[in-house]
Each structure stands twice: as structure tokens, then as C-alpha cells.
């Protein structure tokens, strides 16, 4: 299938059994629950470390284990589940997510907890990717951006509500109870998917090799590379934002939480604004997100000593970066051909690669005494890098169209 044919192919619209509103709610709720499961440990890390007799630095390996599970699990599970319907695969993934969280609760040693966190991360990417595909299949083609943005906004809501609530639960009830609550919410999502998501027809003739072969499309690979680079700048700043606020801006401890909530609000606004632009001009949405985030990060170093100005930038940076999500997810639908599920899942693996690379980039700058202001410059380089890759993708597409 050619690039042009893929770009023009439509997604068959399906009708949910109990209405579209209920289906969209449960899918968004699912991304919220899984997103909370990912971000929760960052706020409860001191309590988590103390209960296991670890330093905070050593406890951070549990975060690394989860991220590794995401990167490995998205392609592995999607390929192995190639012959399942999307609804069937969502149900399997939710079972694995709940199992991983329960396993995290009962494991007695740090090493076994890390193994449990790795298992919990395995379904993460595929859950987000398939949820986006299911949402897009329930609306007309012209509203796919809105559908994807609506469902992926659950991630932003997780940073806004889920992660702070988990921190509160961990501080008052213990981190194991916090994860038990997340597991219960995962089961609620399972029931909701079972009841409200349309039972699409599985392709029993599909094969894992067919999914892998379809991934050879240059536009798919360049879109995934855009994600792996373009999202990195957000994590260059976010990973060290608390340190910036404490050591440079010198805000009171209670005000740090305000900045975190504003960051989550920016992510939520960006997801919705990006989805709105995608339905009008997909490429413009991606280019605006990458260019806008680069500018917002370039001014970051000059705002560190002004708490009000920095608060505004803390909203703008994630808003621009997160606006990229619906654009890339929708673009993958256009070009993935027979690898729709695999490509959508790999988008979230790429997001976690960006998380790791962005945080490492920030660590590199700080270790070499460039100062906290350099985080903005480093973040801008990631956004510019993503922009260059995306422009290359457009150039390749234009050249093939001309040929």
C-alpha cells in the first residue's frame, strides 16, 4: 500500500452498544487510571523508599523498571495479540495492569517490587494506543483529532488529579494502599470496557509478521522518531522542576504543588487545543506544537527569578508539547496501513524513550555545572530536533507524491 493510499484510507465508524458518551468516558477514565499508575510513584517516592529501606536514588529504579516495561511491552504484546479484536486486547491488557499493581503490593523485597513494576508497565503503551484507535473508530474521519485528544486527555488529568491524590493516599495510608486503589480502579475500567466498548470483529487470519512488515513505512518511522525526540524537552524541564523551584526561584514548599497542578492544567489544555487544530490541519498542529514549545523553553532561563512569569511558562511549555500528541497519534493512523495497532502502541513507547532521554539530557547539563537555566536551552534543542525530523517526513512525502 502506498503512502498516498494510506493517507486517504478511512476508518470505519462503529456504534458503541450503550452510546458514544459512555464509551468515551470509560476510555478516558482508563487512560487516567493507567496514567495515574505511572506518575503516582514520583510523588510517593520518599515514603516508598523508606518502607523498603532504600535511598530515594535507589528507589528510583522502580520508575526505570516501569519505563522499561512500557518500551518492551508495547510492541511485544501488540504483536502477540495480532489476532485478537481491539476490545479483546484491551481487556487482556487491563487484566495484566491490575495483576501488576496487585503484585507490586504483595512483593516483600525491593528487587521483586521492581519486577512487579516492570510487569505493570508492559500493557501501558498498548492500552493508550488501542484506546485511541477505538475512540477514532467511533467518530467520522473529520473528528478523529477530537476523539484522540479526548481519550489521551486522561493522561493530563492523571498529572492534575491522580498523582496528587496518590501522594496524599501514600502519605496517610501507605504506598501499597495507593496502588491497591489504582488496581481497583483498573478493575472498574475492565468492567466498563466489557460493557460499553463495541465488540469489533477480530482478524483471526492476521499474523505477527504482517504487523511487523507493515512497520517498514518511512512515514511511520519518522513520526515515531519525531515523538521520541520532540517530547524529550518537556521531561528535561519537568524532571528537575521541583529543584528549580526550591534552589533558584525559592518558592515556599506549599507553592511547589501549585506549579505541579498548573503543569497538569497545561497538559490538559494542550491535548484539547491540539486535537482541535488536528481536525483542521494535522501538519500545522504538529509544526505549531514543536515550534511553540521550542520558544517557550528558550525563554525559560530568563524567568527563573520571577515566580509569576515562571508560573505562566510552566503552563505554556506542557501545553505546546502535549498538543503534539493528538497530531502524531492521528498521523500514525493515516500511514500505518495493516500495522495500526502496533504503530499506535509504539507511539507511547517513543513517548517513554523521550522521557528517559529528556531526563538524561537534563542530568548531563546539571552534572557539568551549566546551571538550571540550561534546562530550557536543552529542552528547546529536543523540540527543534523533533521539528527537523517532522519537516523531513513532509519533504519525503512531497517528493514521493511528485514522483
FIMI-912673 format. One record per residue (C-alpha): residue number from 0; residue in three letters; x, y, z. Coordinates in steps of 0.02 Angstrom, whole numbers, padded with zeros to 5 digits. Example, Ala and Ser with C-alpha at 12.3 -4.5 7.8 and 13.67 -1.06 7.14 Angstrom:
2
{n:0&res:ALA&xx:00615&yy:-00225&zz:00390}
{n:1&res:SER&xx:00684&yy:-00053&zz:00357}
This chain:
403
{n:0&res:UNK&xx:00000&yy:00000&zz:00000}
{n:1&res:UNK&xx:00071&yy:00170&zz:-00048}
{n:2&res:UNK&xx:00087&yy:00319&zz:00068}
{n:3&res:UNK&xx:-00048&yy:00413&zz:-00025}
{n:4&res:UNK&xx:-00168&yy:00267&zz:-00017}
{n:5&res:UNK&xx:-00139&yy:00250&zz:00169}
{n:6&res:UNK&xx:-00164&yy:00435&zz:00197}
{n:7&res:UNK&xx:-00330&yy:00428&zz:00106}
{n:8&res:UNK&xx:-00396&yy:00269&zz:00187}
{n:9&res:UNK&xx:-00544&yy:00299&zz:00302}
{n:10&res:UNK&xx:-00579&yy:00220&zz:00469}
{n:11&res:UNK&xx:-00744&yy:00127&zz:00477}
{n:12&res:UNK&xx:-00858&yy:00210&zz:00603}
{n:13&res:UNK&xx:-00933&yy:00091&zz:00732}
{n:14&res:UNK&xx:-01077&yy:00115&zz:00853}
{n:15&res:UNK&xx:-01048&yy:00083&zz:01040}
{n:16&res:UNK&xx:-01182&yy:-00031&zz:01119}
{n:17&res:UNK&xx:-01234&yy:00096&zz:01253}
{n:18&res:UNK&xx:-01195&yy:00261&zz:01170}
{n:19&res:UNK&xx:-01038&yy:00354&zz:01120}
{n:20&res:UNK&xx:-01032&yy:00462&zz:01277}
{n:21&res:UNK&xx:-01016&yy:00311&zz:01393}
{n:22&res:UNK&xx:-00885&yy:00232&zz:01281}
{n:23&res:UNK&xx:-00779&yy:00389&zz:01275}
{n:24&res:UNK&xx:-00795&yy:00412&zz:01462}
{n:25&res:UNK&xx:-00731&yy:00238&zz:01502}
{n:26&res:UNK&xx:-00586&yy:00252&zz:01379}
{n:27&res:UNK&xx:-00535&yy:00421&zz:01452}
{n:28&res:UNK&xx:-00556&yy:00351&zz:01627}
{n:29&res:UNK&xx:-00442&yy:00207&zz:01577}
{n:30&res:UNK&xx:-00302&yy:00322&zz:01517}
{n:31&res:UNK&xx:-00324&yy:00421&zz:01678}
{n:32&res:UNK&xx:-00304&yy:00264&zz:01786}
{n:33&res:UNK&xx:-00153&yy:00199&zz:01690}
{n:34&res:UNK&xx:-00075&yy:00373&zz:01687}
{n:35&res:UNK&xx:-00100&yy:00386&zz:01875}
{n:36&res:UNK&xx:-00016&yy:00217&zz:01895}
{n:37&res:UNK&xx:00136&yy:00284&zz:01802}
{n:38&res:UNK&xx:00151&yy:00456&zz:01885}
{n:39&res:UNK&xx:00099&yy:00406&zz:02062}
{n:40&res:UNK&xx:00268&yy:00341&zz:02117}
{n:41&res:UNK&xx:00354&yy:00508&zz:02081}
{n:42&res:UNK&xx:00254&yy:00591&zz:02219}
{n:43&res:UNK&xx:00262&yy:00446&zz:02341}
{n:44&res:UNK&xx:00447&yy:00405&zz:02313}
{n:45&res:UNK&xx:00507&yy:00459&zz:02488}
{n:46&res:UNK&xx:00376&yy:00351&zz:02576}
{n:47&res:UNK&xx:00406&yy:00209&zz:02453}
{n:48&res:UNK&xx:00594&yy:00216&zz:02484}
{n:49&res:UNK&xx:00576&yy:00225&zz:02673}
{n:50&res:UNK&xx:00460&yy:00075&zz:02684}
{n:51&res:UNK&xx:00581&yy:-00033&zz:02584}
{n:52&res:UNK&xx:00737&yy:00030&zz:02672}
{n:53&res:UNK&xx:00807&yy:00113&zz:02516}
{n:54&res:UNK&xx:00881&yy:00282&zz:02474}
{n:55&res:UNK&xx:00773&yy:00390&zz:02360}
{n:56&res:UNK&xx:00902&yy:00367&zz:02222}
{n:57&res:UNK&xx:00893&yy:00177&zz:02233}
{n:58&res:UNK&xx:00703&yy:00182&zz:02243}
{n:59&res:UNK&xx:00705&yy:00271&zz:02076}
{n:60&res:UNK&xx:00749&yy:00107&zz:01992}
{n:61&res:UNK&xx:00566&yy:00058&zz:02012}
{n:62&res:UNK&xx:00524&yy:00202&zz:01894}
{n:63&res:UNK&xx:00656&yy:00142&zz:01772}
{n:64&res:UNK&xx:00586&yy:-00035&zz:01779}
{n:65&res:UNK&xx:00412&yy:00028&zz:01737}
{n:66&res:UNK&xx:00476&yy:00132&zz:01590}
{n:67&res:UNK&xx:00573&yy:-00019&zz:01525}
{n:68&res:UNK&xx:00413&yy:-00121&zz:01534}
{n:69&res:UNK&xx:00323&yy:00011&zz:01430}
{n:70&res:UNK&xx:00457&yy:00014&zz:01295}
{n:71&res:UNK&xx:00466&yy:-00176&zz:01282}
{n:72&res:UNK&xx:00282&yy:-00215&zz:01311}
{n:73&res:UNK&xx:00204&yy:-00103&zz:01178}
{n:74&res:UNK&xx:00275&yy:-00194&zz:01027}
{n:75&res:UNK&xx:00284&yy:-00366&zz:01109}
{n:76&res:UNK&xx:00104&yy:-00375&zz:01170}
{n:77&res:UNK&xx:00033&yy:-00295&zz:01013}
{n:78&res:UNK&xx:00122&yy:-00420&zz:00900}
{n:79&res:UNK&xx:00072&yy:-00570&zz:01008}
{n:80&res:UNK&xx:-00109&yy:-00507&zz:01012}
{n:81&res:UNK&xx:-00119&yy:-00475&zz:00825}
{n:82&res:UNK&xx:-00265&yy:-00596&zz:00802}
{n:83&res:UNK&xx:-00371&yy:-00525&zz:00943}
{n:84&res:UNK&xx:-00501&yy:-00391&zz:00919}
{n:85&res:UNK&xx:-00461&yy:-00221&zz:00993}
{n:86&res:UNK&xx:-00591&yy:-00245&zz:01130}
{n:87&res:UNK&xx:-00521&yy:-00417&zz:01174}
{n:88&res:UNK&xx:-00345&yy:-00349&zz:01180}
{n:89&res:UNK&xx:-00398&yy:-00202&zz:01290}
{n:90&res:UNK&xx:-00475&yy:-00325&zz:01414}
{n:91&res:UNK&xx:-00317&yy:-00432&zz:01418}
{n:92&res:UNK&xx:-00209&yy:-00278&zz:01444}
{n:93&res:UNK&xx:-00317&yy:-00217&zz:01589}
{n:94&res:UNK&xx:-00304&yy:-00387&zz:01674}
{n:95&res:UNK&xx:-00114&yy:-00376&zz:01659}
{n:96&res:UNK&xx:-00115&yy:-00197&zz:01726}
{n:97&res:UNK&xx:-00219&yy:-00246&zz:01878}
{n:98&res:UNK&xx:-00112&yy:-00401&zz:01908}
{n:99&res:UNK&xx:00048&yy:-00297&zz:01902}
{n:100&res:UNK&xx:-00017&yy:-00172&zz:02029}
{n:101&res:UNK&xx:-00075&yy:-00309&zz:02148}
{n:102&res:UNK&xx:00093&yy:-00394&zz:02127}
{n:103&res:UNK&xx:00178&yy:-00228&zz:02173}
{n:104&res:UNK&xx:00080&yy:-00227&zz:02336}
{n:105&res:UNK&xx:00124&yy:-00403&zz:02394}
{n:106&res:UNK&xx:00307&yy:-00414&zz:02343}
{n:107&res:UNK&xx:00415&yy:-00407&zz:02501}
{n:108&res:UNK&xx:00586&yy:-00353&zz:02434}
{n:109&res:UNK&xx:00643&yy:-00205&zz:02327}
{n:110&res:UNK&xx:00703&yy:-00318&zz:02185}
{n:111&res:UNK&xx:00537&yy:-00408&zz:02174}
{n:112&res:UNK&xx:00442&yy:-00243&zz:02180}
{n:113&res:UNK&xx:00546&yy:-00184&zz:02032}
{n:114&res:UNK&xx:00498&yy:-00343&zz:01937}
{n:115&res:UNK&xx:00316&yy:-00307&zz:01978}
{n:116&res:UNK&xx:00333&yy:-00128&zz:01915}
{n:117&res:UNK&xx:00410&yy:-00194&zz:01754}
{n:118&res:UNK&xx:00260&yy:-00310&zz:01729}
{n:119&res:UNK&xx:00140&yy:-00166&zz:01765}
{n:120&res:UNK&xx:00223&yy:-00062&zz:01630}
{n:121&res:UNK&xx:00205&yy:-00196&zz:01495}
{n:122&res:UNK&xx:00023&yy:-00156&zz:01446}
{n:123&res:UNK&xx:00045&yy:00034&zz:01461}
{n:124&res:UNK&xx:00087&yy:00084&zz:01282}
{n:125&res:UNK&xx:-00034&yy:-00037&zz:01200}
{n:126&res:UNK&xx:-00176&yy:00020&zz:01315}
{n:127&res:UNK&xx:-00154&yy:00202&zz:01263}
{n:128&res:UNK&xx:-00130&yy:00162&zz:01079}
{n:129&res:UNK&xx:-00277&yy:00045&zz:01062}
{n:130&res:UNK&xx:-00391&yy:00160&zz:01163}
{n:131&res:UNK&xx:-00352&yy:00299&zz:01040}
{n:132&res:UNK&xx:-00390&yy:00185&zz:00891}
{n:133&res:UNK&xx:-00555&yy:00129&zz:00967}
{n:134&res:UNK&xx:-00604&yy:00310&zz:01000}
{n:135&res:UNK&xx:-00561&yy:00360&zz:00821}
{n:136&res:UNK&xx:-00665&yy:00216&zz:00753}
{n:137&res:UNK&xx:-00822&yy:00284&zz:00841}
{n:138&res:UNK&xx:-00823&yy:00453&zz:00753}
{n:139&res:UNK&xx:-00820&yy:00517&zz:00575}
{n:140&res:UNK&xx:-00648&yy:00542&zz:00498}
{n:141&res:UNK&xx:-00653&yy:00732&zz:00515}
{n:142&res:UNK&xx:-00666&yy:00716&zz:00706}
{n:143&res:UNK&xx:-00527&yy:00591&zz:00737}
{n:144&res:UNK&xx:-00416&yy:00725&zz:00814}
{n:145&res:UNK&xx:-00552&yy:00769&zz:00938}
{n:146&res:UNK&xx:-00577&yy:00586&zz:00982}
{n:147&res:UNK&xx:-00392&yy:00551&zz:01008}
{n:148&res:UNK&xx:-00368&yy:00712&zz:01109}
{n:149&res:UNK&xx:-00519&yy:00672&zz:01218}
{n:150&res:UNK&xx:-00455&yy:00500&zz:01263}
{n:151&res:UNK&xx:-00273&yy:00548&zz:01288}
{n:152&res:UNK&xx:-00326&yy:00694&zz:01399}
{n:153&res:UNK&xx:-00342&yy:00562&zz:01534}
{n:154&res:UNK&xx:-00151&yy:00566&zz:01547}
{n:155&res:UNK&xx:-00154&yy:00752&zz:01584}
{n:156&res:UNK&xx:-00295&yy:00729&zz:01711}
{n:157&res:UNK&xx:-00186&yy:00598&zz:01795}
{n:158&res:UNK&xx:-00049&yy:00729&zz:01823}
{n:159&res:UNK&xx:-00179&yy:00855&zz:01880}
{n:160&res:UNK&xx:-00282&yy:00746&zz:01998}
{n:161&res:UNK&xx:-00225&yy:00565&zz:02003}
{n:162&res:UNK&xx:-00042&yy:00590&zz:02051}
{n:163&res:UNK&xx:-00075&yy:00718&zz:02191}
{n:164&res:UNK&xx:-00213&yy:00606&zz:02262}
{n:165&res:UNK&xx:-00095&yy:00457&zz:02257}
{n:166&res:UNK&xx:00036&yy:00558&zz:02351}
{n:167&res:UNK&xx:-00095&yy:00602&zz:02482}
{n:168&res:UNK&xx:-00150&yy:00419&zz:02497}
{n:169&res:UNK&xx:00029&yy:00359&zz:02512}
{n:170&res:UNK&xx:00072&yy:00486&zz:02646}
{n:171&res:UNK&xx:-00079&yy:00442&zz:02752}
{n:172&res:UNK&xx:-00113&yy:00259&zz:02712}
{n:173&res:UNK&xx:00049&yy:00195&zz:02636}
{n:174&res:UNK&xx:00105&yy:00170&zz:02456}
{n:175&res:UNK&xx:00036&yy:-00008&zz:02450}
{n:176&res:UNK&xx:-00140&yy:00056&zz:02484}
{n:177&res:UNK&xx:-00117&yy:00187&zz:02349}
{n:178&res:UNK&xx:-00075&yy:00051&zz:02223}
{n:179&res:UNK&xx:-00221&yy:-00054&zz:02286}
{n:180&res:UNK&xx:-00338&yy:00091&zz:02245}
{n:181&res:UNK&xx:-00261&yy:00103&zz:02071}
{n:182&res:UNK&xx:-00286&yy:-00085&zz:02046}
{n:183&res:UNK&xx:-00470&yy:-00070&zz:02098}
{n:184&res:UNK&xx:-00494&yy:00074&zz:01975}
{n:185&res:UNK&xx:-00413&yy:-00035&zz:01842}
{n:186&res:UNK&xx:-00543&yy:-00170&zz:01876}
{n:187&res:UNK&xx:-00681&yy:-00039&zz:01862}
{n:188&res:UNK&xx:-00609&yy:00007&zz:01692}
{n:189&res:UNK&xx:-00610&yy:-00178&zz:01642}
{n:190&res:UNK&xx:-00796&yy:-00190&zz:01682}
{n:191&res:UNK&xx:-00829&yy:-00028&zz:01587}
{n:192&res:UNK&xx:-00736&yy:-00088&zz:01431}
{n:193&res:UNK&xx:-00830&yy:-00253&zz:01439}
{n:194&res:UNK&xx:-00997&yy:-00163&zz:01444}
{n:195&res:UNK&xx:-00977&yy:-00004&zz:01343}
{n:196&res:UNK&xx:-00846&yy:-00034&zz:01208}
{n:197&res:UNK&xx:-00908&yy:-00106&zz:01042}
{n:198&res:UNK&xx:-00861&yy:-00287&zz:01008}
{n:199&res:UNK&xx:-00765&yy:-00268&zz:00845}
{n:200&res:UNK&xx:-00728&yy:-00419&zz:00737}
{n:201&res:UNK&xx:-00557&yy:-00497&zz:00767}
{n:202&res:UNK&xx:-00444&yy:-00537&zz:00620}
{n:203&res:UNK&xx:-00402&yy:-00719&zz:00656}
{n:204&res:UNK&xx:-00303&yy:-00728&zz:00492}
{n:205&res:UNK&xx:-00185&yy:-00589&zz:00546}
{n:206&res:UNK&xx:-00008&yy:-00634&zz:00595}
{n:207&res:UNK&xx:00128&yy:-00551&zz:00697}
{n:208&res:UNK&xx:00241&yy:-00544&zz:00543}
{n:209&res:UNK&xx:00109&yy:-00447&zz:00448}
{n:210&res:UNK&xx:00109&yy:-00312&zz:00582}
{n:211&res:UNK&xx:00298&yy:-00304&zz:00583}
{n:212&res:UNK&xx:00313&yy:-00295&zz:00393}
{n:213&res:UNK&xx:00189&yy:-00152&zz:00384}
{n:214&res:UNK&xx:00300&yy:-00053&zz:00503}
{n:215&res:UNK&xx:00428&yy:-00027&zz:00365}
{n:216&res:UNK&xx:00337&yy:00129&zz:00306}
{n:217&res:UNK&xx:00456&yy:00279&zz:00313}
{n:218&res:UNK&xx:00317&yy:00397&zz:00368}
{n:219&res:UNK&xx:00276&yy:00287&zz:00518}
{n:220&res:UNK&xx:00459&yy:00276&zz:00570}
{n:221&res:UNK&xx:00487&yy:00464&zz:00550}
{n:222&res:UNK&xx:00329&yy:00501&zz:00651}
{n:223&res:UNK&xx:00389&yy:00388&zz:00792}
{n:224&res:UNK&xx:00560&yy:00470&zz:00785}
{n:225&res:UNK&xx:00475&yy:00640&zz:00798}
{n:226&res:UNK&xx:00390&yy:00581&zz:00958}
{n:227&res:UNK&xx:00549&yy:00506&zz:01032}
{n:228&res:UNK&xx:00641&yy:00671&zz:01008}
{n:229&res:UNK&xx:00505&yy:00804&zz:01012}
{n:230&res:UNK&xx:00431&yy:00756&zz:01180}
{n:231&res:UNK&xx:00603&yy:00750&zz:01262}
{n:232&res:UNK&xx:00614&yy:00935&zz:01303}
{n:233&res:UNK&xx:00462&yy:00927&zz:01415}
{n:234&res:UNK&xx:00546&yy:00797&zz:01525}
{n:235&res:UNK&xx:00711&yy:00892&zz:01526}
{n:236&res:UNK&xx:00620&yy:01029&zz:01622}
{n:237&res:UNK&xx:00486&yy:00930&zz:01715}
{n:238&res:UNK&xx:00608&yy:00807&zz:01793}
{n:239&res:UNK&xx:00701&yy:00947&zz:01881}
{n:240&res:UNK&xx:00561&yy:01074&zz:01903}
{n:241&res:UNK&xx:00548&yy:01046&zz:02091}
{n:242&res:UNK&xx:00735&yy:01075&zz:02109}
{n:243&res:UNK&xx:00721&yy:01235&zz:02007}
{n:244&res:UNK&xx:00581&yy:01299&zz:02118}
{n:245&res:UNK&xx:00675&yy:01259&zz:02278}
{n:246&res:UNK&xx:00851&yy:01312&zz:02230}
{n:247&res:UNK&xx:00827&yy:01457&zz:02107}
{n:248&res:UNK&xx:00652&yy:01529&zz:02118}
{n:249&res:UNK&xx:00644&yy:01496&zz:02306}
{n:250&res:UNK&xx:00456&yy:01472&zz:02318}
{n:251&res:UNK&xx:00377&yy:01407&zz:02480}
{n:252&res:UNK&xx:00357&yy:01219&zz:02490}
{n:253&res:UNK&xx:00167&yy:01229&zz:02476}
{n:254&res:UNK&xx:00182&yy:01331&zz:02316}
{n:255&res:UNK&xx:00277&yy:01192&zz:02229}
{n:256&res:UNK&xx:00115&yy:01093&zz:02221}
{n:257&res:UNK&xx:00032&yy:01242&zz:02136}
{n:258&res:UNK&xx:00162&yy:01236&zz:01998}
{n:259&res:UNK&xx:00134&yy:01049&zz:01977}
{n:260&res:UNK&xx:-00054&yy:01074&zz:01961}
{n:261&res:UNK&xx:-00026&yy:01215&zz:01835}
{n:262&res:UNK&xx:00088&yy:01099&zz:01736}
{n:263&res:UNK&xx:-00050&yy:00968&zz:01731}
{n:264&res:UNK&xx:-00176&yy:01101&zz:01678}
{n:265&res:UNK&xx:-00059&yy:01149&zz:01536}
{n:266&res:UNK&xx:-00051&yy:00969&zz:01478}
{n:267&res:UNK&xx:-00240&yy:00956&zz:01480}
{n:268&res:UNK&xx:-00263&yy:01120&zz:01385}
{n:269&res:UNK&xx:-00132&yy:01067&zz:01258}
{n:270&res:UNK&xx:-00214&yy:00899&zz:01224}
{n:271&res:UNK&xx:-00381&yy:00982&zz:01188}
{n:272&res:UNK&xx:-00311&yy:01128&zz:01088}
{n:273&res:UNK&xx:-00200&yy:01012&zz:00987}
{n:274&res:UNK&xx:-00348&yy:00898&zz:00948}
{n:275&res:UNK&xx:-00449&yy:01048&zz:00887}
{n:276&res:UNK&xx:-00311&yy:01102&zz:00767}
{n:277&res:UNK&xx:-00281&yy:00923&zz:00706}
{n:278&res:UNK&xx:-00459&yy:00912&zz:00640}
{n:279&res:UNK&xx:-00424&yy:01069&zz:00535}
{n:280&res:UNK&xx:-00242&yy:01043&zz:00483}
{n:281&res:UNK&xx:-00142&yy:00898&zz:00553}
{n:282&res:UNK&xx:00029&yy:00954&zz:00494}
{n:283&res:UNK&xx:00000&yy:01131&zz:00556}
{n:284&res:UNK&xx:-00044&yy:01062&zz:00728}
{n:285&res:UNK&xx:00120&yy:00965&zz:00738}
{n:286&res:UNK&xx:00227&yy:01109&zz:00674}
{n:287&res:UNK&xx:00146&yy:01235&zz:00791}
{n:288&res:UNK&xx:00168&yy:01120&zz:00940}
{n:289&res:UNK&xx:00353&yy:01091&zz:00907}
{n:290&res:UNK&xx:00396&yy:01270&zz:00862}
{n:291&res:UNK&xx:00292&yy:01343&zz:01004}
{n:292&res:UNK&xx:00370&yy:01227&zz:01133}
{n:293&res:UNK&xx:00545&yy:01275&zz:01073}
{n:294&res:UNK&xx:00507&yy:01460&zz:01101}
{n:295&res:UNK&xx:00427&yy:01428&zz:01272}
{n:296&res:UNK&xx:00582&yy:01331&zz:01327}
{n:297&res:UNK&xx:00703&yy:01462&zz:01259}
{n:298&res:UNK&xx:00628&yy:01594&zz:01374}
{n:299&res:UNK&xx:00627&yy:01475&zz:01524}
{n:300&res:UNK&xx:00803&yy:01526&zz:01586}
{n:301&res:UNK&xx:00754&yy:01710&zz:01591}
{n:302&res:UNK&xx:00602&yy:01681&zz:01702}
{n:303&res:UNK&xx:00679&yy:01580&zz:01844}
{n:304&res:UNK&xx:00686&yy:01726&zz:01965}
{n:305&res:UNK&xx:00507&yy:01782&zz:01936}
{n:306&res:UNK&xx:00381&yy:01663&zz:02013}
{n:307&res:UNK&xx:00232&yy:01736&zz:01917}
{n:308&res:UNK&xx:00319&yy:01735&zz:01747}
{n:309&res:UNK&xx:00386&yy:01560&zz:01779}
{n:310&res:UNK&xx:00212&yy:01500&zz:01828}
{n:311&res:UNK&xx:00148&yy:01560&zz:01659}
{n:312&res:UNK&xx:00288&yy:01468&zz:01567}
{n:313&res:UNK&xx:00256&yy:01312&zz:01670}
{n:314&res:UNK&xx:00082&yy:01313&zz:01592}
{n:315&res:UNK&xx:00137&yy:01356&zz:01415}
{n:316&res:UNK&xx:00279&yy:01228&zz:01397}
{n:317&res:UNK&xx:00173&yy:01070&zz:01428}
{n:318&res:UNK&xx:00026&yy:01146&zz:01333}
{n:319&res:UNK&xx:00129&yy:01160&zz:01173}
{n:320&res:UNK&xx:00218&yy:00993&zz:01194}
{n:321&res:UNK&xx:00061&yy:00895&zz:01236}
{n:322&res:UNK&xx:-00028&yy:00971&zz:01086}
{n:323&res:UNK&xx:00090&yy:00863&zz:00984}
{n:324&res:UNK&xx:00012&yy:00701&zz:01049}
{n:325&res:UNK&xx:-00154&yy:00701&zz:00951}
{n:326&res:UNK&xx:-00062&yy:00754&zz:00792}
{n:327&res:UNK&xx:00063&yy:00612&zz:00796}
{n:328&res:UNK&xx:-00065&yy:00482&zz:00851}
{n:329&res:UNK&xx:-00182&yy:00532&zz:00709}
{n:330&res:UNK&xx:-00040&yy:00537&zz:00582}
{n:331&res:UNK&xx:00007&yy:00359&zz:00627}
{n:332&res:UNK&xx:-00173&yy:00307&zz:00588}
{n:333&res:UNK&xx:-00153&yy:00381&zz:00415}
{n:334&res:UNK&xx:00007&yy:00292&zz:00369}
{n:335&res:UNK&xx:00018&yy:00131&zz:00471}
{n:336&res:UNK&xx:-00086&yy:00026&zz:00350}
{n:337&res:UNK&xx:-00100&yy:-00151&zz:00420}
{n:338&res:UNK&xx:00002&yy:-00104&zz:00574}
{n:339&res:UNK&xx:-00123&yy:00016&zz:00651}
{n:340&res:UNK&xx:-00119&yy:-00063&zz:00823}
{n:341&res:UNK&xx:00070&yy:-00086&zz:00828}
{n:342&res:UNK&xx:00106&yy:00092&zz:00769}
{n:343&res:UNK&xx:-00017&yy:00169&zz:00892}
{n:344&res:UNK&xx:00062&yy:00070&zz:01035}
{n:345&res:UNK&xx:00239&yy:00113&zz:00984}
{n:346&res:UNK&xx:00194&yy:00298&zz:00993}
{n:347&res:UNK&xx:00188&yy:00280&zz:01182}
{n:348&res:UNK&xx:00349&yy:00181&zz:01184}
{n:349&res:UNK&xx:00426&yy:00329&zz:01092}
{n:350&res:UNK&xx:00350&yy:00444&zz:01223}
{n:351&res:UNK&xx:00438&yy:00346&zz:01360}
{n:352&res:UNK&xx:00601&yy:00348&zz:01262}
{n:353&res:UNK&xx:00581&yy:00538&zz:01259}
{n:354&res:UNK&xx:00553&yy:00532&zz:01447}
{n:355&res:UNK&xx:00716&yy:00439&zz:01476}
{n:356&res:UNK&xx:00818&yy:00538&zz:01350}
{n:357&res:UNK&xx:00749&yy:00707&zz:01408}
{n:358&res:UNK&xx:00784&yy:00670&zz:01591}
{n:359&res:UNK&xx:00959&yy:00608&zz:01546}
{n:360&res:UNK&xx:00990&yy:00766&zz:01446}
{n:361&res:UNK&xx:00944&yy:00873&zz:01596}
{n:362&res:UNK&xx:01056&yy:00769&zz:01708}
{n:363&res:UNK&xx:01200&yy:00791&zz:01585}
{n:364&res:UNK&xx:01182&yy:00980&zz:01587}
{n:365&res:UNK&xx:01170&yy:00993&zz:01776}
{n:366&res:UNK&xx:01315&yy:00873&zz:01805}
{n:367&res:UNK&xx:01426&yy:00984&zz:01700}
{n:368&res:UNK&xx:01380&yy:01139&zz:01800}
{n:369&res:UNK&xx:01285&yy:01227&zz:01661}
{n:370&res:UNK&xx:01153&yy:01278&zz:01789}
{n:371&res:UNK&xx:00965&yy:01258&zz:01796}
{n:372&res:UNK&xx:00936&yy:01387&zz:01660}
{n:373&res:UNK&xx:01020&yy:01271&zz:01536}
{n:374&res:UNK&xx:00872&yy:01152&zz:01554}
{n:375&res:UNK&xx:00772&yy:01271&zz:01445}
{n:376&res:UNK&xx:00905&yy:01275&zz:01310}
{n:377&res:UNK&xx:00923&yy:01087&zz:01314}
{n:378&res:UNK&xx:00734&yy:01064&zz:01306}
{n:379&res:UNK&xx:00724&yy:01182&zz:01157}
{n:380&res:UNK&xx:00853&yy:01076&zz:01064}
{n:381&res:UNK&xx:00740&yy:00924&zz:01082}
{n:382&res:UNK&xx:00591&yy:01021&zz:01012}
{n:383&res:UNK&xx:00694&yy:01087&zz:00867}
{n:384&res:UNK&xx:00759&yy:00911&zz:00835}
{n:385&res:UNK&xx:00581&yy:00845&zz:00827}
{n:386&res:UNK&xx:00533&yy:00988&zz:00711}
{n:387&res:UNK&xx:00676&yy:00946&zz:00592}
{n:388&res:UNK&xx:00625&yy:00762&zz:00586}
{n:389&res:UNK&xx:00444&yy:00809&zz:00552}
{n:390&res:UNK&xx:00495&yy:00927&zz:00412}
{n:391&res:UNK&xx:00599&yy:00786&zz:00338}
{n:392&res:UNK&xx:00445&yy:00673&zz:00343}
{n:393&res:UNK&xx:00345&yy:00805&zz:00248}
{n:394&res:UNK&xx:00486&yy:00826&zz:00121}
{n:395&res:UNK&xx:00494&yy:00638&zz:00090}
{n:396&res:UNK&xx:00305&yy:00632&zz:00067}
{n:397&res:UNK&xx:00308&yy:00778&zz:-00054}
{n:398&res:UNK&xx:00449&yy:00703&zz:-00157}
{n:399&res:UNK&xx:00359&yy:00536&zz:-00171}
{n:400&res:UNK&xx:00198&yy:00623&zz:-00220}
{n:401&res:UNK&xx:00292&yy:00718&zz:-00356}
{n:402&res:UNK&xx:00372&yy:00559&zz:-00419}
